[in-house]
Amino acid sequence: MTEHLNNQLLIDYMHAGLAPEQDARVYAHLEACSGCRAEYDAELALTDLVRSFAAADTRELPSSVKAEIWERIRAARPSPWGTWANWLRPAVSLPVAAALALAAYFGTSYLGPHGAAPIDAGYYLQDHAALDSTVPFSDRATASAADLESATPKAPSAVAVTASYTAYANP
């Protein structure tokens, strides 16, 4: 950065309002340029002076004004909407929401079919037993080794297929 820094750039640098690459360029320039460094120090001193003046300038309200405010707060009656809003606080609304959710969940069982659908379990047991008996090396297989050896596939029998072919010649 060959140019000197302007006031707005220095203020943004003080308040960390610059992008990282621009922040690094300003830092490098402040390290190299004594004029800009003096301007930065002056701006920093002015900021500290304004902050200290603002902190010393805070004032308290007179006690009569405070008392009047507290009296109005205590005397104020909440509106009907404010009363209703108090009921919607989590201490009340959470259990109400849980009760409504349970009622909706369990209430739907009264609207649908009653009882569980019948299942023919015997069919599934028979099917499983049939499949289990076909596995040759299963612990529960009913076939013996001799049965498996005798069940070797035989040579396929020959099937005669007759085919006729007719050729047509174009004259």
N, C-alpha and C positions, 0 to 999 in steps of 0.2 A: 504494500500500500504506500504509494508515494505522496498522496494528498494528505492533508491534515484532516482529522476527524471533526465532524460537526457536533453540535450540542445534542441533537436528537439521537444520534448514534451512540454518544457517550451515556445518555440517560437509559437507552435500551440495554446497553452493556451492563450498567449498574444493576438493573432490575432483571437480568438474565432473560431478556426478551429477544435475543438474536439466535439465528441458526448456529449450530456448532462450528461450521466452517467459517462463518463471518465472525463469530465470537473469537475464534483462534486468531484471525487476521487482526482484529482490534487489539487483542492482548499483545501480539507481537509488535504492533505499531506503538502501543503505549510503552513497551519496554525499550524501543529504539528512539522514540521522539520525546524529548524533554518538554517541549511546548505543549503537546497534547497531554502529557502526563500531568503537567501543572493545571491545565484546564479540567482534567478528570478529577484531580484532588480538590479543586475549587468547587466543582459541582457536587462532589461527595460531602464537603463541609456544609454547603448550602442545604442539601437534603437533610443532614443531621440537625441543623439549626431549625429548619421548618418542623421537623418531627418533635424536637424538644419544646418548641413554642406551642405546638398543638397539644402536647401532653400537659403543659402547665396551664393552658387556657380552659381546661374542662371545669365546669362549674356544677354545683349541686343545686337542686331545686330547693326553694324555701320550705321549711317544715310545714307551713300552712297549706301549701300546694300539695305536698305529699299526703297530708292527712285528708284533704279533700278527694284526692284520687282514690285512696284506700276506702274511704267511706262510700264512694260511688260504686266501687267494685263489690263491696259487701252488700250494698242495697240493691244491686242489679238483680233482677229475676231473669232466669234463662228463658228464652223463647220456647215455644212448643217444639220447634225444630231442634233446638239445643238439647232439650230433654230427650227427644227421640235419638239424637246422636249419641248421647251417653249410653243408651241401651245397646248401641252397635259397637261398643268397645269390645276388644278381644276377650275380656273376661266373661262376657255374656254371649257374644256372637259365635265364638268357637264351639262351645257345647251345643248351641242351637244348630249350628251347621252340621255337627257330628250326628245329632239326633235325626235331622232331616235326611242325611246321607244313609243312615241305618234304616230309616223307615222306607226310603226309596228302594234300597237293596232288598230288604226282606219283604216289602210290600208287593214287589213284582211277582213273587212266588205264588201269591194268592190269585193273581190275574191269569196265570198260565195254567198248563195242565198240572193236575195234582199227582204226586207220586212219581217215582222213577219209571222210566220206560222198561218194559220187561226184556230181558236178554236170555236167549236160549243158550245157556252155558254148555249143555250137553253136546251141541253141535261143535263147539270150539274144542272141547276135550277129545271128541272122537277124531276130529281133523288133525289135532296135534299128535294123537297116538298113531294115526295112520302115517303121518309124515315121519315120525320118529322111528317107526319100524322099517322105513325104507333106507335109512342111513346105514350102510353096511358095517361100519366099525364102531357103532355106538354101543355104549354099555348096556343099553336097554333093547338092543336089536334082538328080534326073535329068530332070525335066520342063523343057522350054524355055518361053519366053514364049508362043510360038505354041500350044503344047499347052494352056497355061493359058487362053488366049483362046478356043480352040475348045471348051473344056470348060465353057462358060457354060451354066447350066441352061436348058432349054427350057421353054416355057410348059406348064403342067400340062394334061394331057388331061382332058376332061370325063368324068365318070362319071355314068351315068344310074342313079338310084336310084328304084325304084318303091316307093311306100308305099300301103298301103290302110288305110282307116279305116272302122270300122263303129261306128255309133252305136246304142245300145240305148235305147229309150225305155221308161220305166216307165208302164204303163197306169193 
